[in-house]
């Protein structure tokens, strides 16, 4: 058995590589994509949330524009991405529309997941799409990326997306059925690794540097992505996508490599917040807010009595009770000036105070760690 059961996953990110999606003729393999769409529809029907990270735009655009990817300059690849993104989005929309599922294209750059303010904006968009039953199809924004800042492979992007939305499952579909002790294409003694607990340098060495003809990644990039995702509390699976309906095959026990996470997504984020060394400012709250935080609620503006420091939206701030004790720490939904302006007001009155309709909370419970009574 594979050890993977999609029924155990509440929110799944599925990464699809170019070598699986694009046929030998340079066009989308519509039959394969239809099978994966069947699998996704099955998950959605069971009230699972699915996000797709899809490669293929550059490969599709290169075929259309007659660009040789291996000898192309960066601006040629960006032009190919621009032409290919249209076709890639159309392919996914057509495949999922057959099941009555709405899709949305989301293009990200590294800064959208590394910068805390843009992180919050990107996550808010994805969360709203998921809440409406949409399947977001994410890709790196290759039309504006440069050689210095590009992700370089969509495996890492998929891991960052899983981290972004606190997914509890990441499925990296590959042209092989998991991690081996050596390259199975050249070593007959290569041993399949079914489960990995903790990714070491030895694990990375086993991954090697194998590459496919169409895609830009290899097994090493998938293991590095698994390290990002498992640190964020996300179960990660590397499995073969070179079959019809790969998720169905996995549920039936198809071979794969399962990378076990370190705790839950929520616990991983809270651990990071608790250890954050750079705290940009303070929020002072009343006793009612302290009680609400200890009950697992978000921090509402009505409980805020003041703010110190120079912080902006997305910065880490500490929360202090009336006696000065630090009771929580989290990512600010508002900068200092805005936080002071809405301090003490009800959430429905925020628009009147600020002139626009902002977040109803000052700190969201998913982006906050609450400390024990000893502070």
N, C-alpha and C positions, 0 to 999 in steps of 0.2 A: 504493500500500500504506500501511497505517496506521502501520507501524513498531512496532506492539504485537503481542507473541506471548505468550499466557498460559503457553506451555510454558517460557518463560524465567524465570518467576516461581516462587519457592519458597513464599512466604507472601504472600497477597494480601488486602488490605482492600477490600471493595466497599461504596461508599456509595450508598444508594438514597433518593431524595427523595420527598416526599409527592406531588408532581405526577405522578410515574410510578406510584406504588403505589396511590394512591387514585383511584377512578373518579369520574365526574361525579355519581353518586348518593351519594357520601360513604362508600362501602364499598370494601373491598379489591378490586382488579382481579385476580381469582384466575387468569385465563388468562395475564395477563402475568407474574404471580408464578410460575406453574408453569413458564413458559419459562425464567425466570432460575434457578429451582431445577434445571432440567435442565442448565443451564450449570455451576452450582456442583457438581452431582453428577459431571459430566464431569471437572472439575478434581480433585475428591477421589479419583476413580478412578485418576487419574494421580499420586496421592500428593502433591498440592498441598494446602497448608493455607489455609483460607479463613475470614475473619472478615467479618461483615456489620455495617455501621452503618446502621440503618434509621430514617428519619423515619416519621411517620404517626400516632403515638399521639394527638396533640392533634386532628388532623383527624378521625380515627375517633371519638374521644370527643365531639368537638363535634357531630358528626352524630347520635350516639346521644342526647346530652343536650339537643339543640336550642340549642346555644350559637353565637352569631355571633362568630367568631374576631376579626373586625376591630374589634368594639366591646366585646369581653370584657375584664374586669379580670384581673389576674394570678391571683387565686384561682380564677376561673372556668376559666382555661386549665389550672391545676394539677388541678382537678377533672376536666376533659376528659382530661388526660393519664392520670389514674388509671383512668378508665373505658376509655380507648383502649388502654392498654398490654396489658390482658388480651386484647383482640381482635387486636392486632398480633402478640403472641407466638403466639397460636393459629394465625394465618394462616401465619407462618413455620414453625411446627412441622408443620402439615398439609402444606405444600408440600414440605418436605425429608423428612418421614417417608415420603412416597411412594417415596423412593429409599433408604430404610433409614438415613438420616442423622439422628443425634441433634442436637438444638439445645439451646442454653442461653441464657437471657435474662440480660444483664449491663447494669445501670443505673449510669451514671457521673455524677459531678459534676466541675466544673473542678478542685477540689482533689485529686481522685484521680489526676490526671496532672501537676499542678503541685507538690504536696507530695511530697518524695522518699520518705518512709516509706509513704504511701498508694500512691505510684507502684509501689513494690516489691510491695505486697500485691496491687494490681490486676493487675500483670504476672504474678505467680505464679499467680493464679487462671486467667488467660487461657492461660498456658503449659500448665497442667495439663489444661485442657479440650482444647486443640489436640493434646496428646500422646495423648489418648484418642480422637481422631478426631471430636471434637464441632465443630460450626460455631457459634461464639458469635454471638448477635445483640445488638448493643450499641445503646443509645440514651442520650441525656442523661436524668438523673433529674428530669424536669420537675415531679414532684409536690412536690419540696423545693427546687428552684432558685428564686432570686429574680432580679429584673430586673438587679441589680447584678453578679451572679456568673455568670449564664447564659452558655453558649457563644454563644447567639444563632443559631447555625446548625450543622447536623450535618456540614457540610463541614470546619469546623475540628476538630470532635470526631473525625472520621474520620482527619484528619492526625495528631492527638495519639495516637489508637489505633495508627496505623501506627508512630509514633515509639516508643510504649510497648512494642510487641512486636517491634521491629526488623524490620518487614515490608520486603520489597524491592519491593513493588508496591502502589499505591493507585489504584483505579479510581473516579472520580467520575462516576456516571451522571447525565446532565443532560437537559434538553429541547431542547438544541442539540448539534451535533456537534463542539464544541470552541470555541477562542478565535478571534475575528475582529478585524480591524483597526478595525471599527466595529460598531454594532448591525446585524446582517443583516436584522432586521425592518423597519428604517427607512432603511437605506442600501444601495442596489443595488450600490454600488461596494465594499462591505465585502469584505475579502480574508481567506480562511481561513489561520490560522497553524498549520502542521503540527507544528513542533518549536520548543520554547523552551529556550534554554540561559541560565540566569540570569534571575531575575525582577526587572525594573527598575520605576521609577515609570512609565515609558512603557508597560510591559506592563500595569500596573494601570489606567492611563488607558484603554487599549483595552478592558479588561474591562467598563467602564461600570457601570451600576447597574440592569440589567434584572432584573425579577422575574417569577416565575410566579404564577398565580392561587392556587395551593394552598400551595406551599412558601414558606419565609421567606428563602431564599438567592437569589443571582444569580451571574453569572459572576465578579464581583469576589471574592465569598467563596470561590469555587473556586480562583481564582488565589492568594489569600492562603493557602488550605489547601495548595496546591501548594508555596508557598514554605516552609512549615513542613516538609512531608514531604521535599522535595528536599534541604533542609539536613540532614535526618536520613539522607540516603543512599538515599531511596526514590524509585524511578521512579513518576511520577504521570501519569495519563491522564484527560483529560476527554473524554467521548464521549456520544453520544446513547443514551438508554435507551428512546426512543419507538419501539422495534422489538421484535419477538419474538426472544428469545434474543440479547441484545446482546453477550455475550462471544463467542459463536460468530461473530457478524457482524464483530466486531473482528478475530478471528483470520483471517477471510477477507479482511481488507483494508479494512473500513469506515473512513470518515474520522473522525479524532479529532485532539486536540492532545496531544502527548507532551512532558512536562516532564522533562528529563534531570536526574538527581541529581548531587550533588557528592560523589563517592566512594561507598563502600558504607555500609550501616547501621552495621556494627561499627566502621568507621573513623571515622564521624561521631561516634559516642558516645565513642570513645576520644579523639578530638580535643577534645571538650568537657571530658572529665575531665582531660586533660593541662593545659588552660588554666584550670581551676577556681581562682578566687582565694580562695575561702573553704574552707579545709581545717580541719575541726573537731578533728582529733586525729591521733595517730600509732599505728601498729602496729609493733612490733619483732619481727623474724623471724630464724630461724637460717639457716645456709648452705644446708641442704637445701631450705628453702622458697624461697630465692632461685633456686636451680637449677630448681625446679619452675615458678616463675613465668616464667622465661626460656624454658621449654619450652611455654608456653601453657596451663598448668594453673591451676585456681583455688587460692586460698589456703586451706589446711585449718587447723583449730585446732591440730593437732599441731606445726605449724611456727611458731606464735606464741609468743614468750617474754615479751611484755609490751605494755602500752598506756599512752599518755599523752593528756591532754586530756579534754574533756567532750563526747563525741559520742554520738549515738543512731543507731538503725537508719535507714539512708537517707542519713546524712551522708557527705560526702566525707572520706576519711582517706588519709594518706600511709603508705607501707610503707618501713621502713628496715632495712638490713642491719646486721650486728654492728658494722661500722666507721662507722656513722652515715649512709652514703649513702642517698638516697631512690631506691628501685628500682622503685616502683610507686605508683599512686594509684587509688582506686576507691570505690564505694558500700558502706558497711558493712552487713553482714547482721545485726550485733549492736551494741548499745550498749557503752560502755566497760566497765561492771561485768560484763556478760555475757561480753565478749571476754576479760577477765582471768580470769573463772571457768573458762572452757573452754580457756585457753591450755595447750598441751602435751598435750591429750588427743586420743584418736582420735575420729573422727566418730560412731562407734557408741556412745560413752560420753557424748555431749552431754546426752542426756535424764537420765542419772543425776546429772550435775553441776548442771543447771538446773531439773530437775523437770518439764520439758516437752520435746517433740520439736521442736527448731528446725531451721534450715537446716544441712546437713552441711558448709557452707563458711562462712568468715568474709568472704571477698570472692569473688564469682563472676567467672570470666574474662570474661564478656560485659559486666561493669560495672567493668572495670579496664583501665588502660593501664600497660604495663611499659616503663620507660625503658631506654635503652642503657647500656652499661657506664660511661659518663661521668657517669651520674646526671642 
